[in-house]
């Protein structure tokens, strides 16, 4: 059980996502990101299967074949594409959540891969895991477009409000106001 190390890792990850979300103008999403990781269901499994170089969810799945923390997490965090699947199939992710999801992927790579992380890793990870979970076609195209630009131009290029809004509206349509 690695309680302190797991706490430091998830807090560091949240901090990275929060900063990136702030760059994109998503202050509330940045503040609220992954709070469920501190819940008993997610935290205990995370501390138990902590390895530091990959998600404890991955480690738990390798050892037990499932992850109750993941089932809990994806059902409470709308920045995961899996949250947006109902009995009719995948639903297009709304703007703030898909942008938070991109920030999450970048931050996860930086958190777990540390010095071996580079801007091409999120796109490679996207392609490697494509097909494991259903994702709405337009949401998938947006992910691929932004992660490709990340791999070519870098973080500074994509992590801003203007880039994200323009790309989303071009690929997914107008951003709906609440």
Secondary structure, DSSP 8 states (H G I E B T S, - for coil): --HHHHHHHHHHHHHHHHHHHHHTT-HHHHHHTTGGGGSHHHHHHHHHT--SSS-HHHHHHHHHS--HHHHHHHTT-TTSGGGGEETTEE----HHHHHHHHHHHHHHHHHHHGGG--TTHHHHHHHHHTTSS---HHHHHHHHHHHHHHHHH-HHHHSSHHHHHHHHHHHH-S----
